[in-house]
Amino acid sequence: MEEKRYPFTQNREISWLRFNQRVLEEASDPRVPLLERLKFLAIFTSNLDEFFMVRCGSLYDQMLFGPDQADAKSGMTPKEQLQAIYLEARKLYAIRDAVYRDVNKTLQALYLANVSRKNMSRKQQKSLQQEFEHKILPLLSPQIIDAHHPFPHLINKEQYIFCELQLNNGKKRFGIIPVPSFLDRVIPVPDTRDDYMLVEQLILQHVDKVFPKSRVVFKTIIRVTRNADINLNDKDIDEDEDYRQYMKKILKKRSRLSAIRLEMYKYTNPEAVSYLCSHLHIEPEQVFVSRVPLELKHLFQVVGSAPSSRTAPLLYQPFTPETTTQLDPEKPLIPQIADHDVLLFYPYQDIDLFLKLLKEAAWDKNVVSIKITIYRLADNSKVVDYLVQAAENGKEVLALMELRARFDESNNIRMAERLENAGCTVIYGFENYKVHSKICLITYQSHGQIRTITQIGTGNYNEKTSRQYTDLSLMTGDPVIGQDAIAFFQNMQISNLSGSYKKLLTSPRQLKHAVMGKIDRQIELAKAGKPSRIMLKMNSITDLDLIAKLQEAGMAGVPVTMVVRGICCLLPGIPGQTENIRIYSIVGRFLEHSRIYIFGPDEDMEMYISSADFMTRNTERRVEIAAPVTDPALRSRILAYFQSLLKDNQKRRELLPDGTYSPIDLGDGSPYDSQAVCIQKAEKDRFVPKPAPDGFMHRLRKRLKRHR
């Protein structure tokens, strides 16, 4: 390990694992409703899967092709980082196993649990055995591995029963059974309310019936995680090849990449581990034993399928996104937004208001064009529906579709084809640069002039995630921002990443430089003895230039306050280095996803919302947009929201100098959950239509008015 060049930084991978530990803490928090704790367990596991596929996959590639290349923030080589990850991950497995057992034990009393054979009556066991013999066994494809039946390719994240067998001739062989993915994974246990067994557990239980001529010496369930960090090199594209076809071809490679992790359910032995490591080309340190099911997505199914009368008391109180007093949804939205800026807070306020705007634009005879950047979409996207309607109604529709949105590539390809078939112009991201910006431009004619409505957000145009993620959506008729948006889309169409804009900040060329300049301005103010301030909210910060600049600001006396949900390579509170910097993380009911940049005190404040985290990939290798918020009322709302986050004493944790998180001391104050407060504020701010005029009195007043 090399000496750290930056004493106030930490490794990004370890930082991310500590964030995911915060997710796991929600699963263990008794204040969280019981079934919501189940969901956090599933989210933790899904997060960890993706982490191994992407981040460990990338480090694995680095270890092969640049083994001595040290991480600038920690001085660790790729191999050292992987070893540290395996060590931390193993600790998290143990915590998760304990939490799952605790929650499942409670659910047993409610007859809503994953139960084992020993907890069943003989009658229940017999019934499930018949279920296995009649409905599952005929669908299995078991294999004994020998010279004529070589070790099969194990599909990424699919489950397999793996066992050691003693044949009738005394020889030992390994056997493998793919768990069919088309089978319903959750099998109800008869004579219970909602207890269940998982299909892989039932197969494991009856392996002896699958290999009737052998004695089962050892059995377990295994799952392989493969590298999913595909190198998308645009230079590999044939000159005449359609980019969608290239992406389809590339995605097929993902399932064949190197194994990164092997998980084994409950049981292991040295012979099995050695054999599997040899055939998967991994080391024993990449093998993890789980005492709980290897895949926990079924927990969402369990919660969703149980009667609501039983689950409702064990879930968060239902919440429906609200309208806003900023807009009358019964009237056309374009004139209202042209009159005043509108800011929506997702999920507290409804994305349906933006969808209504899009639908209105699709049918408004005065609208001439709709242009939009798309990174992730819902499976059945209304955004795409309205863009298709707009094109069919003769509007010019341009969609800049990013096909490289990891794990959403196939859906984006499908949506791009649908848009193109409807007559929309579809273009894609740039060589070496993903388009991650969230901007929609509506151009219309009014009184012989071209006018614009521009929407800029911090989150994707995805109806599903907008109800789960906290994001901001600014809609404005500001003509300068509109001209910037026109120039932006024109630049995208001619592959110009160096365009200049009056109000918008864009990466990869301007945003980082502009932010550094705004931090420098706060440094100047602090050195001159004037009030200064930096407040930032984002998902992650890894960019060393920005980290060093924030450290410089703190050293100059600028108060720096940050809310960073996930990766944070900047360590606060280090004496003589970052003692003026405070960093917090909030993990709660909703995923904190909005990006906010605030520079300067209230009387001299600059405020932006953005699609960009302070990660090098966002600031230097992606097309991102930050938009200024200039309306005084909207600025006050965002500032109040930020201050609300800093009051949170339930879900907020403070990042300590050693990279760990500490709960906030409640003191003598009452509990304050910022997300719950946002729900309450949204309910108070919802649009309430004025009551219809009373018939008789209304007519009488009109008559009196006429006779005056």
Steps between C-alpha positions, in 0.01 A plus 500: 500500500631841400486797737178701469552822309187651651471445878137616493372237254386137514458216252175526302417128520529483877296819521226341290495185715450720807209670326345160429550415866277802571231332285544187707461704819154601381417129477603454863334816635196403714349844428463399133179302429567126487428438132691814400799344675460204264517740205821657629653150525410443134637841397825437689546167323416643158741790559776257595437290189539803275808614692675169439398494135610854423758626747670169582479414131682821413765442768545143376575633151741756645676225694560311175609792284639755748584314821732769636267792435425638847178676599581868555268531799623201699832394343360146452563285194201329331583173676526672839165670440336168411642334810370787715159468331482124564582559868237774544240310299543191717418712807187630326390145415514411870297808594242435227462135602434601861248770400315261265475232767370755750234638264398156373462375858256783568313419179460137610270618776294676231502199263669707232845342507744297296475170690723194498398135496558460873232762568237306300261227595523160331188586300659822371823318413306234310305762307815687394666172404211428265530854364866430427444157341209602277571863405874563540696178450380449138635847413851453640811441288751333733854421387781288637831665414748262341707460183187474284306770687741790553455776757227728363502874461333650807279793407550825689290510821303185413471239775619140481484202731854366533571170666764234551378149415627153571405276209403136532847401377654690790632788289432860601363755258359848522146564384329824405135597451401839354209649695249582222447875490151456350369331817318702763767542765262540794316179590221539759510260794159334535288551809668831583393855432793622291806293596710391206798300382726597212516275197879461524464395865243238404722362222796492740289308749419229243831470313505128577196456275680678215803268520330175612795274417750697705552587864505872568815575702472880495250750361458876482365780283748709304485825308771661290539874452678599180682810388247731332738789435493476122747719317289689248758607247331697224803436280380140469190610310500436128464820301161399364376324814197632685591590859198308634614184328849544643355533851287186456814309396704635793234416761517132405861498625399600855384151595834350393738724693726381784363378831559749782320342794363159598229473765412177677186448707558388860730208427846463356793260504861525386458261205204689357666840545823381340315345206282804434787747537702296251224496238391861554861627513456680830675492837349369826486858633235565232272235650232621742274284715151636560271371774200656327361464145751615239244713320256713700287662228225255595442708813323764289272225363431370849401846623298576188302176489392484866157649580520874560299459820799312640784698345370858538591531873849369418576750223552874477174689498390532136596825333377641171706770323320831510422785264632849577357846549747615234281346228128461436487153341157572355638779282762490219847481654706672232355851568541449875868400471558785257366730772713367788765237569379174654702263717380146574639288784479129417364273642307741721349669194373314201697440178156483337516881484803476270330221304193723462728772362648253251156377394375857466799582279430194284149629419541879515477637145743780592780262608746436220763278666592291805861409571614282789798309639422151631716287730259262679131439435222299661417173325165634378602861461232769464782735402555291188122476443469880488809547285351250253169690506685826436681354198175355364344846540767652279728646769874480462617258769866447581606242759863480603500144632787363705519130418785440750295554817632197688247215536235707318659458159244253366202713607657812348567316171134390490375854573736653242360267234144593594576872481674466168214295354261780600700757305708650781862592440712284730868569561739338746776598739852590396813293468647475853226723646168383642210745490368515857333845489126537568359771277182539297434792265154589371493763226174671406366803314320780682388828342735449208804430722693183584484423871631218713422294808807328641496225760826409674518237771726304729335165427398284208177515301383185673154486654591206724820638656346848535281346770799348678780757452520857630561727203439857384337606174520864388260621227561848367405735221824698550595604144874496575486142631281417201765637261764302690286186458459565127878540466558187711291275277650652187846429638400142585387445143831614356714323765623825653580462868662843527196721455468811716189587701388808690329337799534123475815322614588189301763230519739377384632846407356774726333366815807394697692818414202714598450321833871535581468873428200532732691323778793738439260792540399370846867459590562866406206612716622299800852634469359853487309436823162504325216247539545191285330163464496182293208253525494195276267204465579208273527124475877468482825696495822350359646777279843576651516852358170595660592319823827692521322829425240438773782416742667828404172683563466343843859594587424859395213513749205433267232294680441199275193286566424199286229235482650208307286188490753251364869504410694775673875499447538827693555443872375787720612614842870421464695753713701739287343363182121486487383616842269759339318238295193309625357213298178307560319210339127431502358156425126472549168404350590671171835497321663843531592581141478876440811708432514853637789749492481812720777761515500807723285632786131582456553858380755399235399144420542303178290182479493221244327167456684246292513152353870475597662354806856610581643185346767513233273301269234774534728801481732379224345203316129572483269760355335660805300816564467730800231769495487813716201556726431874499138532612510622865211278610654188349841582646340532844330163457825324407690667784228401747515145364878487547471633854232240569749228405744645753235480775436129441582305815346170386659405168795738480848369584819703528812389313795477738871555422559123491237447228234347725157649570364607836132541594387851587460565871132568566576707805182629657334576168201318355542254210538671162485295179565730204321275250193477722506881530515530119192277472313728742608813312390351166157422643465861618620636163265297280274681259143533624254615233277789592142394574259545213290817534164451669236502228231739633729745681742505209217589258365765740840670533535504123154665462580765761828570325318557169252744658762724663 
